[in-house]
Amino acid sequence: MEEKNKLNELHMEVARLRQIIDGTNIGTWEWNVQTGETRFNERWAQIIGYTLDEISPTNIDTWLNFAHPDDLAESERLLNAHFDGHTPFYHCEVRMKHRDGTWIWVRDHGRVVTRNPEGLPEWIVGSHIDITQEKREDIAAQRLNKIASSVPGVIYEFEMDDDGQMAFPYASPGIADIYGVTPEEAMEQVDEVFAAIHPADVEYVEKSILQSAQNLEPWVAEYRVELHGQTRWVSGYARPERLNNKTRWYGLIVDSTDTKKVSLKLEESQRRLKQAQTLAQLGHWEANTETGDLFWSPQIFEIFGFEPDSFQPSTKAFYDAVHPDDRKRVQASEEQAKLTGIQDVEHRIVRPDGTIRWVHEYAHVVPQRDNADSSVLIGTVQDITERKALEIRLREQSNTDALTQIFNRAFLKKLFNANHGRLNDNEECAVISFDIDYFKKVNDTYGHAVGDRALTLLAQTVKEVLRSDDVFARMGGEEFMIILPGTTLSEGYCLAERVRELVEYTAISTRSGVTHITVTLAVASYSMNDSSVEDFYVRLDDGLYKGKREGRNRVVLVDNEEA
């Protein structure tokens, strides 16, 4: 009876073990290392898309044939480490070929349970767990992190519960550029993020979040942040979703400072435009060059600023609206159209309220159906004022240093070469060349952000003491030049000395306090003894080098006699 009870308990234990294995969806394997014999359960075969009967009879080659060739070396290394007693278990993640041709991932785990009389491993038993989905999610997460790290701004996940508690479950590394905190700091202390928002915009941001949570509409906001003593604009967009007692947003925040600056500058002029005007506003027209009759579509009335009820279009009325300086150009394009059949011209118009707009006209000459000797122009007109303004701004930017907003080397070189060192051949012209002393040390000590701030403050300081017709340019790096028309050499020297003192006493804020910079300057006037502009540059450089040899933070007067 006792033996029967033990046998029943053993059967029950085996049954429970099978239930556990079935319940955990684990594939099991047994392998006799010495003979190659293997035993797999049904789940082991199901993981790779087969039944056990379909892959029977089995041996160690069954495993080798289904395993990815690139993973076998690592599996063997880990097995040998376990066989030699260096690890308590064999553990490896490998790929196996599924019946449908794809590669699935399994977590392979095992342990030696018997050894032969010589101590060599005999039976090792283990399990296979399908971790394909886990691997895919891990790969997807890694790919997301790579993408998030390369995207300007911060990609984030933000949540707020019904009690108003907020958190950042995820933030890409770009959050440091926006808010000055690491992703880990954002997750632990969300207040640090909101502390970076401009005080005047905090209420607006909080209200926009609450409104998005209430109506589950996308969160869209533009606001200021204060970081490292600078105020910048950022733009955010996120889509919300409701989860239990929380609202969660997934979105992106980017630095929009440059765009906002342009927008603010254009805001005043944009308010004068009618709401219906856009850069793509087009109207069509038809003109009879013989009779002067002119047809306008409603959009052209809007472009030209006329009311359709009180204005009758005509060729004369059109020419009256063309800017006086552009009328010859328009007439020439019409004459050319008689030869080529195409009119393509850009010109200005003067609206009744006195504002000037740019338009682009494009038309084809079409013969009259009932009169072969007569023709009409059929075309379009488009308001291109904003595009023209952009072209002008781009031309200005090509001559302007982006950081300091003064002229750049390219502009100064064009100006200097064109005028042979003078802004007016009939008057004297002094030139000041200078650079910042030990500027590399400033960057190395305080960082390039402080270096940029030093360059900007220097430019602002110097501009305040210059006249409207003086030309101030950044030649590159920490080098600058000033052209002073109608200025004697001695007057240029006095101004240079004033610049030196102003720069020396200009305070530059850093994280560790306030620092100062100095400049070394050379002053010269263009001499007819200079055989070229390059010779003049050499004289100025020699003056600068002399000032540096003598201790820097000084003004060196370069006499024409040195030419």
TORLO-670219 format. One record per residue (C-alpha): x, y, z. Coordinates in steps of 0.1 Angstrom, whole numbers, plus 2048, in hexadecimal, padded with zeros to 3 digits. Each point is the difference from the previous one (the first is absolute). Layout:
N
XYZ ...
//
This chain:
563
800800800 81C818809 8127FA7DF 7DF8057ED 7FB822812 82380A7F7 7FA7F77DC 7DF8147FF 81381E80F 81A7FC7E5 7E67FF7E5 7EF81F80F 821812802 8077F87DB 7DD80C7F7 805820812 8218067F0 7F17FA7DD 7E4819809 81A81A80A 8137FA7E0 7E18027EB 7F381E813 8218147FB 8017F67DB 8247F4803 8117E97E7 8157E6812 81E7ED7F4 8177E580D 8227F87F0 8197E4806 8208127F9 8137DF7FC 7E87EE7E9 7EE81D7EE 7DE7F380A 7E681B805 7DD80280D 7E981E7F8 7DD80780B 7E480A7E9 803825808 8258007F6 7F57F67DD 7E2819800 81781D807 8107FB7DE 7DF7F87EF 8007DA7FF 7F17E3813 8177E8812 7F77E47E8 80B8157E2 82380580D 8047DD80F 8167EC803 81581B812 82480280B 81981C806 8018077DB 7DB80A802 80B81E815 81E8087EB 7EC8007E0 7E681880D 817818813 80E81F7EF 8247F87F5 80D82180D 7F37F8823 80F7DD804 82380B809 7F381581E 7E97E380A 81D7E8800 816817814 7E680481B 7F97DB801 8257F8805 80281A81B 7E47EE812 80E7DD7F9 82180B810 7EE80C81F 8078257FA 7DA809800 7E47F0813 7E98007E2 8028027DA 7ED81F7F4 80080E7DD 7E98147E8 8007F17DD 7ED8027E0 7EE7E17F0 7F27FC7DD 7D97FF801 7EC7EB7E8 7F58207EE 8248097F8 80481C81A 81880081D 7F27FF823 812806821 8007E881D 80F802822 8137DF805 8067F6824 80E7DF80E 8147ED81A 8147E0802 7EE7E7815 8177E17FC 8247F97F9 8117DF7F6 81A7EE816 81B8157F0 7EF82080B 7F680A7DD 7DD8107FB 7E77E67F6 7DB80C802 7F98257FE 7DC80C802 7F18227F7 7E58157F2 7F88167E2 7EB820804 7F48147E2 80D823805 7FB80C7DC 7E781C809 81680B81D 81E8027E8 7EC8137E7 7F581981A 82380480C 80D8067DD 7E48187FA 808813820 8258027F6 7F680D7DE 7E9819810 81C80C817 8178057E2 7E68137ED 7F781581F 824808805 80480D7DD 7E08157FF 804825808 7EE808820 7F17E7819 7E97E37F9 7ED7F8820 7E47EF812 7EE81581A 7E47F6817 7E9811819 7E77EF818 7DF80E80B 81080E81F 8178167EB 81F7EB807 8188017E2 81C7EA7F4 8177FA7E2 8017DA7FB 8178057E2 81481C7F2 81B7FF7E5 82380F807 7F58207EE 7ED80B81F 82280E80D 8018187E2 7DC80C807 7FD801826 8247FA80C 7F87DF812 8097DD7F8 7E57E67F8 8067F0822 7FC821812 7E08077ED 7F27DE80B 809806824 7F8825804 7E680E7E7 801821812 8238067F2 7F28007DD 7E4819808 81A816813 8118067DF 7E080F7F0 7FF8267FF 7EC80C81E 7E98147E9 7F77E07EC 7FC7E781C 7DB806805 7FA7FE7DA 8127DF7FE 7EE7F181D 7DE80B7F2 8087F27DE 8087DE810 7E0800814 7EB8097E2 8107E47EB 7F97E881C 7DB80B802 7F87FE7DB 81B7E77F6 80A8177E3 8258027F6 815816816 81081C7EC 81381C811 81B8197FA 81180F81E 82180D80E 81A7EE816 81D80F813 8207EC7FE 82380B809 7F5824802 7F18007DD 7DB8017F7 7F67EA7E3 7DF7F67EF 7F57DC7FD 7E37F07EE 7EF7E180C 7E77E77F1 7F27E1811 7E37E87FC 7ED7F6820 7EF7E080A 7EC7F781E 80C7E2815 7EC7F8820 80481E817 81C8107EB 8058137E0 81F7F87ED 8108157E4 8197F57E6 81181D7EE 81D8157F5 80E82280C 8198137EA 814820803 7ED81A7EA 81381F80A 80C8097DD 7DE7FB7F1 7EF81381C 81881E7FC 7F88027DB 7DB7FD808 80181C819 8128177E8 7E77F97E5 7E2802816 7FA8257FD 8018007DA 7EB7E07FF 7E4812813 7FC8187E4 7F97E47E7 7DD7F47FB 7F87DE80E 7F87F27DE 8238077F2 8197E47FE 8217FB7EE 7ED7EA7E7 7E58197F8 7F98007DB 7E88127E9 7FB7FD7DB 7FB81B7E7 7FB8077DB 80B81F7EE 7F880B7DC 81F8147F5 7ED8107E4 7E180D812 80F803823 7E47EB80F 80A7ED81F 7EF7E5814 80B7F8824 7F57E3816 7F5809823 8227F680F 81281B7EB 7E981B80F 80C7F5822 8257FF7F6 7FE8237F1 7EB80E81D 7E280A7EC 7DB7FB807 7EF7ED7E3 7E0815804 8118217FC 81E7F97E8 7FF7F87DB 81F7ED7F4 81180D7E1 8238017F1 80482480A 7F47F9824 8197E3802 81D8167F5 7F681B818 8037E681C 8237F47F4 81D810813 80D81D7EB 8237F1801 7F47DF7F2 7E980C7E4 81B7FE7E5 8087DD80B 7DB7F57FD 7FD8117DE 8207EF7F3 7F37DE80C 7E08057EC 81380A7E1 8167E0804 7E07EC804 7F580A7DD 8207EF7F3 8027E2817 7DC7FB809 808800826 80081C81A 8137F981F 80881E817 803809824 7F882480B 7F281681B 7DD80F803 7F581D815 7DE7F9811 7E781C806 80B802825 8248067F5 80E7DE809 8187F07E7 7FC7DB7F7 8147EA7E9 7ED7EB7E6 80A7E67E6 7EE8007DF 8017E37E8 7EC7FF7E0 7FD7F27DD 7F68127E1 7E17F07F1 7F280A7DD 7DC80C800 7E87E67F2 7ED8187EA 81D8177F7 8217F17F5 811822801 7F7806824 80C7EE81F 7FB7FF826 8167FA81E 7F37E5817 8137FB820 803800826 80C81881A 80E7F5821 80881581F 8257F8807 80781B81A 80A7E881C 8167EC7E8 8128207F6 80480A824 8107DE806 8188057E3 80A82280E 8057F1822 8157E37F2 8168197EE 805813820 8087E0813 81A7F77E6 81381F80B 7F97FD825 8117EB81B 7E67EA80F 80D802824 808825804 7E880E7E6 81B8177F2 80F7FE7DD 8157E17F7 8227FC7F0 7F17FA7DD 7ED821801 81E81480C 8177F07E6 7E880A7E5 7FC82380D 825805806 80B7F37DE 7E58137EE 80B821810 8257F9802 801804825 7EA81F802 7DB806801 8068217EE 8208077EC 7FE825809 8037FB826 8167EF818 7F77DE80E 80E7F081F 7FD7DB806 8017EE822 8087DB802 7FE7EE821 7FB7DE811 7F97F3822 81E7F7816 8037DC80B 7DD7F87F2 8087DA7FF 805801825 7DD80F804 7F17E47EC 8157E5812 7F880E823 7DB8097FD 7F47EE7E1 7F680C7DD 7DF80D80B 81281A815 8188067E4 7E28087E9 7F181781A 821812802 8018057DA 7DC80D801 80581881D 82080D7EF 7ED8077E0 7E3811812 819815815 81480C7E2 7E18087EA 7F481981A 81F8167FA 8007FF7DA 7F08177E8 7E57F67E7 8178007E3 81C7ED811 8047DC7F5 8057E681B 8077DB7F7 80A7DF80F 81C7F27EC 7FE7DD80F 8057F1823 80981C818 80D8187E5 7EE8207F7 80581F7EA 7F28237FF 8018177E2 7FC825809 7FA8167E2 80A824803 8167F881E 82480A806 81A7E880D 801812822 7DA800802 8007DB7F9 8197FB81B 7EA81281A 7E27EB7F6 8157E0803 80B80A823 7DC806809 7F67DE7F3 81C7EF813 7F4810821 7DB7F87FA 8087DB7F8 8177FD81F 7E480C817 7E47EB7F1 7F57E5818 7F97DD7F2 7EB7E9816 80A7DC804 7F57E4816 81D807818 7FB825800 80A81E7EB 81E8027E9 81081A7E9 8128007DF 8198177F0 8088087DC 81F80A7ED 7FB8197E4 81380E7E3 7F78207EE 80B80A7DD 7F48157E2 8017F37DD 81F80D7EE 8068047DB 8217F0808 7EE7E0806 8037EC7E0 7E17EC808 7E57FB81A 8137E180B 81E816808 7EA815816 7F37E1812 8257F6807 80782280F 7E27FD817 80A7DD80A 82480B807 7F181B817 7EB7E6812 81E7E9805 81481D80E 7E4807819 7FF7DC80B 8267FF804 7FE81F816 7E77F1817 7DE8017F0 7E381780B 80D81D7ED 7FD8157E0 81B8007E6 80281D7E8 80C7F57DD 81181D7EE 7FD8037DB 826802800 8007DB808 7EF7F87DF 
//
